[in-house]
Amino acid sequence: MARDITATTQSKVETALHTPEKTTFNMTLASMPIACRDKFKRLKVEGKVSGSFNAYLRQAVIDKLKVDDI
């Protein structure tokens, strides 16, 4: 059974070209202790850390994976 050949619309081409590959995923930390958030806020006020708590956690995971993947 043969398929019909149809023209590709410009919008389909543009969508394919501008849709990034999925290289990240979202994960929640449902049981993160409140004390960790409070400590991060204190360190941020003291100027010892910067950015968001999410960015801080993401970088911590990346750094830990580098260490463990000797």
Secondary structure, DSSP 8 states (H G I E B T S, - for coil): ---------HHHHHHHHH-----------TT--HHHHHHHHHHHHTTS--S-HHHHHHHHHHHHHHHH--
